[in-house]
Structures are given as C-alpha cells and as structure tokens.
Amino acid sequence: MVKVIKDSFEYIQIITSQDIKTGEVYCLNFLPSALFPKDTINYFYHKKDYIDQHNKASERLWTHGKKQIKKIEQDEITIGVELKSLQTFISKGIVHEASPNFEVSLSIRIEAIDQIINNIKNFFFIPEPIPYTFSISPPEIQLFRM
C-alpha cells in the first residue's frame, strides 16, 4: 500500500496511531524522533502558526518515540536509516534534509549516536537514497510519500 500524505501532521497522525508490531522494520531517510529528547522535538515543532497542531504533533511523536525505543531495546523492531542522512547528522547536526534549518547541538548528536551504538544490532544503514519512508510488518508494507 502506498499512502500519499499531504503534510507532516498527517504522517505523524498515521504512524503514531498504529501499534508498533514485533518484527517490524522501519526504513527512513532521516533519523527517527525516538532518538531525541522531548525538548528537541518540541523545538522542531514550535512555530507561531498552528501552535496547537504543533504541540499535538510533538507530544504524539514523543510518546511514540518512547514506545519505539523500548521495542528497539527489547530487540523487537529494527530501524534502517539512509547512510547519507546519518553522515549529514553527524557532520552538520541536521536532523532531516527537508528541514535544513533544524540543527541540533553537539551534545544532542552525541546522545542520539550513543542510542544507536547501544542498540546497534537493531539498526542498519542503507547506502542508497530512500525515496519513501516505509515500514514492513509482514505481510504488510506501507510506503509514505509527501
């Protein structure tokens, strides 16, 4: 199934409303929000327009991220990240290339990389560009495209 979504709010609504299934594999062209502290997610979504919508998105991502980290630590899910995204994050602190102004501090980068290292068996890195964000939970594959 391919879902074309209109914006990041719809994407967040979809991914956070679904259960995280054991054995699920996520493939992303950005680093998952689960790796970041709540104030970093809040910072990303803190905007003057649509503040209520941004607050809800931030809270949903934070709650979902905590569940993801727990599943990662329990070896129940796997995260694939586009290698270029990881390299850009490490070198420049940019979390998502679609938002180049969203940079995090060195200490936040270190925390995120520590989470990956501590759970390295549940992460893999994809050398080629990923055109879609997707999850695989047999027998279902979901592709998300904005």
N, C-alpha and C positions, 0 to 999 in steps of 0.2 A: 504494500500500500504506500503510495506517495501522497503526502499532505502538503499542499502549498499553503503557507500561512502568511497572513497579512503583515504581522509585526512581531516583535519580541514578546509582547504581552500575551498574544495568542499562543506562541510557542511555550512560554512559561506555564500558561494555563493547562496546556495539553500534557507536558511532561510531568508536571507536579501533581496532576490529578490521577495519574496511573500508578499502580503498585510497582515497586521495584522487585522484579522476579529473580529468584535464584537462578544462576546460569546466564543471566542477561549480559550482553556485550554492548557497550556504547562506543561509537566512533565519532570523534569530534574534531572540528578544525579550529578549536580553541581549548583553553584549559577549563575544566569544569569548575563551576562556582563552589562545589563541595570542598575545594582546596583552600578557600579563602575565609578569613574571619568575617563575622557578620558586619562589622563596620565598613569593611571594604566593599561588600555587596551593597550596603546602604549608600555608600559614596557614589557608586556607579549609577544607582537609580535615583539619586537625589537631584531632582530637577524642579524648576519653578512651575512649569506647566504639568498638569495632570498629577499633582503630588500624591493624591490618594491612590491612583493607579500604580504609581511608582513604589509607594510604601507597601502595597499588597504584593507586588511582584517581588520586591526584596524579601519580604517575610516568607513568601512561598518558596523562593529559591533557597533561603537559609534553612528552612525546615526540611526541604527535600534533600539538600546537601548533607545535612546531618545523617539522614537515613542512608544516603549513598556511602558515606564514609564508613558507617557501621557495617554495611554489606561488603564493602571492599576489605575491611579489616577481618571479616569473617570468611574471606575467600569465596564469597557468593556471587560477585559480579566482577567484570573486567572492563577497563576503560582503555580505549585506543585513542591516541592523540596524534594529530598531524605533526610530524617532526619539525617542520618549519615553524609552526606555532610555538612549540616548546623552545626552539632556538631564539625566536623573537622575544619571547617572555623572559628568558634568562638574560639575554644581552641588553634589552631595552626596557623591560618591565611592562610591556604592552600585553594586556590580557587577551584581547581579541582584536584582530586586524581590522574588523569593521568599525571599531571604536579606537582609533589611534591616539586619541587624547586621554584615554583611560590607562594611565600608567600607575604602577604600584611601586612602593619603596623597596629598597634592597632587603629590608628585614621581612617584608611580606613575601618577596620572591623566595627567600631562604626558607621560610615556613612552608610554602607550597612545595618546593623541591624536597624538603625533608619528608613531607607527607608521601610524595611519590616514592622516594627512596625507601622509606619504611614499609611501603606496600608494593614494592617493585614487581613482585610476581603477578600482581593484578593490573599492571599497566603494560601496554605495548605501544610502540611508536611507529607510525605509518610514514614511509619515506616519500610517498607521492601525495599531491594535493587531494583533499577530500571535497568533492563538490556538494555533498549533502551531510547534514548531521543525521545519524541514524542509530537505531538500536535493533539488536537481533535478540529475540527471545523465542526460540523455536516453539511452534512452527511459524512464527510471525516476524516479519521485517517491517519496520516503519522508517520511512525516509521523510525528512523535513526540509523544505526549501522555502526561503523567503524571496 
